[in-house]
Amino acid sequence: MIKLITGKTLLVGIIGDPVEHSLSPPMHNAAFTHLMMDYVYVPFHVRDENLESAIEGARSLELKGLNVTIPHKTAVMPYLDEVDQAAQLIGAVNTIKFSKNKAKGYNTDGVGAVRALEEIIPVKDKRVVIMGAGGAARALAFQLILNGIGELAIANRTREKAVQLAHDIQGKMEFSPEVTGLGEVELSTTDILINTTSVGMHPHQDQPPLLRAEKMHPGLVVNDLIYNPLKTNLLKEAEKIGARTLNGTKMLIYQGMESFRIWTGVTPPVEVFETGLIRILGKI
């Protein structure tokens, strides 16, 4: 069915450089169609030097909202009127809501990841190990702390980056993460292991996993934020030991659903977002 776009159709979208790889349009547009909402979601390619004018243009064109992806998540913040608590702590925005006189920034990445995890295990008071120290690790770390985890260890190939993230967390919250190298990860007392690195992502899915089954235990939950392939070598190792596993699709779905809710006030059905995502992943 061809969607009829009129002068009453409301516009949301995503800005990034590049942006053509985004999986968000099929998820959001499937939900708008399912809910019979007169919205359309469009990707916009915006280069660094055009970011400020893009935000001003979005205001002038009365867009209802934008998602923000690499490399603009931090750079966009000075052009907004307000930023919510989680986005301030993380230091990055992935969702903007435009109202009559205000552009407000949010970060739904951490919310999406924690919601996906909590379908398997409550995170409160748990010991968590995060592998990686980039943007995804940062969003997850702050959100997990806000949700009441007990302990956090950050493991990264470049120790200095992990130390910097730990210092940032200590400076903003009353919480002191441990820092360790990837080869020194100790999981015997760990409840949740999260991989935020790109190791094992398509087209390098044959890379050796960062950890083998013998370092894991059956009571562990292993979350790999990669969604292509759906089952990475890390998750295959986790399955060997009987650990519960989770890939990155649910985080992607839930962070998108939270953006949708922020813009429209409506929470879309999980199944619709999931169908839209799986359909496009099947074509990749």
C-alpha positions in Angstrom: 0.0 0.0 0.0 1.4 3.4 -1.0 1.3 6.0 1.8 -0.5 9.2 1.0 1.6 12.2 2.0 -0.2 15.5 2.3 0.3 18.9 3.7 -0.9 17.5 7.1 1.7 14.7 7.2 4.1 15.2 10.2 7.8 14.7 9.6 10.5 13.0 11.7 13.8 11.5 10.6 17.4 10.8 11.3 20.6 12.9 10.6 24.1 11.5 10.3 27.1 11.1 8.0 26.7 8.6 6.6 23.1 7.8 7.1 22.1 5.5 4.2 22.9 2.4 6.3 20.3 3.4 9.0 17.8 0.7 10.0 15.5 3.2 11.7 13.2 4.2 8.8 11.7 0.8 8.2 10.9 0.3 11.9 9.3 3.7 12.4 7.4 3.8 9.2 6.0 0.3 9.8 4.8 1.5 13.2 3.2 4.7 11.7 1.4 2.6 9.1 0.2 0.0 11.6 -1.1 2.7 14.0 -2.6 4.7 11.1 -0.6 7.8 12.2 0.0 10.5 9.6 3.7 10.7 10.0 6.7 9.8 7.8 10.3 9.1 8.9 13.1 10.2 6.5 16.9 9.8 6.6 18.9 13.1 6.1 22.6 13.1 5.2 24.1 16.0 7.1 27.8 16.8 7.1 29.6 18.3 10.1 29.8 21.8 8.7 26.0 21.8 8.1 24.9 20.5 11.5 23.9 23.9 13.0 22.0 24.9 9.9 20.3 21.5 9.7 18.9 21.9 13.3 17.7 25.4 12.5 16.2 24.2 9.3 14.4 21.4 11.2 12.9 24.1 13.5 11.8 26.2 10.6 10.3 23.3 8.7 8.5 22.3 12.0 9.8 18.8 12.1 8.5 16.9 15.1 11.7 15.1 15.9 15.0 13.7 14.8 17.2 10.8 15.6 20.9 11.6 15.6 23.6 9.2 14.7 27.4 9.3 14.1 29.2 11.7 14.1 26.7 14.2 15.5 25.6 12.8 18.8 27.8 15.1 20.9 28.3 18.0 18.4 24.6 18.6 18.2 24.2 19.4 21.9 25.1 23.2 21.8 22.3 23.8 19.3 19.6 22.5 21.6 17.6 24.4 24.2 17.5 21.7 26.7 19.1 18.2 27.3 17.6 15.6 29.7 19.5 14.1 32.6 20.6 10.8 31.0 21.9 12.6 27.8 23.8 15.1 29.9 25.5 12.4 31.9 26.3 10.4 28.8 27.4 13.5 26.9 25.5 12.5 23.8 22.1 13.0 22.2 20.4 10.5 19.9 16.9 11.9 19.9 15.6 15.5 19.5 12.0 16.5 20.1 10.9 19.8 18.6 8.0 21.7 20.1 6.8 25.2 19.4 9.7 27.1 21.1 12.1 24.4 22.2 14.4 21.6 20.9 15.1 19.1 23.7 17.7 16.3 23.5 17.5 12.8 24.9 19.6 9.6 24.8 17.5 6.5 24.4 20.5 4.1 23.7 21.0 3.2 27.3 17.3 2.9 28.0 16.9 0.5 25.0 19.8 -1.7 26.1 18.6 -1.9 29.7 15.1 -2.7 28.8 16.3 -5.5 26.5 18.5 -6.9 29.3 15.7 -6.7 31.9 13.6 -9.1 29.8 16.2 -11.7 30.9 17.5 -10.4 34.2 16.8 -7.5 36.5 19.9 -5.3 36.6 19.5 -3.9 40.1 22.4 -4.8 42.4 24.1 -6.9 39.7 27.8 -7.0 38.8 28.2 -6.0 35.2 31.3 -6.2 32.9 31.3 -4.0 29.8 33.8 -4.7 27.0 34.6 -1.6 25.2 34.9 2.1 26.1 33.3 4.0 23.2 30.0 5.7 22.9 27.8 2.6 23.3 29.7 1.6 26.4 29.4 5.1 27.8 25.6 5.2 27.3 25.2 1.8 28.8 27.4 2.5 31.8 25.5 5.6 32.9 22.1 4.1 32.3 23.0 0.9 34.2 24.1 3.0 37.2 20.9 5.0 37.0 19.1 1.7 37.2 20.9 0.6 40.3 23.5 -1.9 39.4 25.9 -3.0 42.2 29.3 -3.2 40.5 30.7 -2.2 37.1 33.9 -3.2 35.4 35.1 -1.6 32.1 37.4 -3.8 30.0 39.0 -2.3 27.0 41.9 -3.0 24.6 43.3 0.5 25.2 43.4 0.8 29.0 43.6 4.6 28.9 40.2 4.9 27.3 38.6 2.7 30.0 40.3 4.8 32.7 39.0 8.0 31.1 35.4 6.6 31.1 35.7 5.5 34.7 37.0 8.9 35.7 34.1 10.6 33.9 31.6 8.3 35.7 33.3 9.0 39.1 33.2 12.8 38.3 29.4 12.8 37.6 28.0 10.1 39.9 28.9 8.5 43.3 30.1 5.3 41.6 33.6 3.9 41.1 33.9 1.4 38.2 36.8 -1.0 38.0 39.1 -0.9 34.9 40.7 -4.0 33.3 42.2 -5.1 30.1 40.2 -7.3 27.7 42.5 -10.3 28.4 42.2 -9.9 32.1 38.4 -10.1 32.4 37.3 -12.1 35.4 33.7 -13.4 35.2 33.4 -15.8 38.1 31.3 -13.4 40.2 29.9 -11.5 37.2 26.1 -11.6 36.4 26.0 -9.7 33.1 28.7 -9.4 30.3 28.1 -6.9 27.6 30.1 -6.5 24.4 30.0 -3.0 22.9 33.0 -3.5 20.6 32.7 -4.3 16.9 34.6 -7.6 17.2 32.7 -10.2 15.3 30.5 -7.8 13.3 29.8 -8.4 9.6 31.8 -8.6 7.4 34.3 -9.8 10.0 32.0 -12.3 11.7 34.8 -15.0 11.6 37.0 -13.1 14.0 37.8 -15.0 17.2 35.6 -14.0 20.1 37.0 -11.8 22.8 36.2 -14.5 25.4 35.9 -18.2 25.2 33.4 -20.5 27.0 35.9 -21.6 29.6 36.0 -18.1 31.0 32.2 -18.0 31.4 29.7 -19.7 33.7 26.2 -21.0 33.3 24.6 -18.3 35.4 26.0 -15.5 33.2 23.9 -13.4 30.8 25.9 -12.4 27.7 24.7 -9.5 25.7 26.4 -8.7 22.4 25.2 -5.4 21.0 26.0 -6.6 17.4 22.9 -7.5 15.4 24.6 -8.5 12.1 25.2 -11.5 12.4 22.3 -12.3 14.8 24.5 -14.9 16.6 28.2 -13.8 17.0 31.0 -16.1 17.9 30.9 -14.6 21.4 27.2 -15.7 21.8 28.1 -19.1 20.4 30.8 -19.5 23.1 28.3 -18.4 25.7 25.8 -21.0 24.6 28.4 -23.8 24.9 28.6 -23.2 28.7 24.8 -22.8 29.1 24.8 -19.0 29.6 21.8 -17.0 28.5 22.4 -14.8 25.5 21.0 -11.7 23.9 22.0 -10.0 20.6 21.7 -6.3 19.7 18.3 -6.4 17.9 16.2 -5.7 21.0 18.3 -2.8 22.1 17.9 -1.3 18.6 14.1 -1.9 18.8 13.6 -0.5 22.3 15.8 2.6 21.7 13.7 3.3 18.6 10.4 2.7 20.4 11.5 5.2 23.1 12.2 7.8 20.5 8.8 7.2 18.9 7.2 7.6 22.3 9.0 10.9 23.0 7.9 12.3 19.7 4.3 11.1 19.6 3.3 10.2 23.2 2.4 6.7 21.8 4.3 3.5 22.6 4.3 1.4 19.4 3.9 -2.4 19.5 7.2 -4.3 19.9 6.2 -6.8 17.2 5.7 -4.1 14.6 9.2 -2.6 15.2 10.7 -6.1 15.3 9.1 -7.2 12.0 10.3 -4.0 10.3 13.8 -4.6 11.6 14.0 -8.3 10.7 12.6 -7.6 7.2 15.4 -5.2 6.5 18.1 -7.3 8.1 17.1 -10.2 5.9 18.0 -8.0 2.9 21.4 -7.1 4.1 
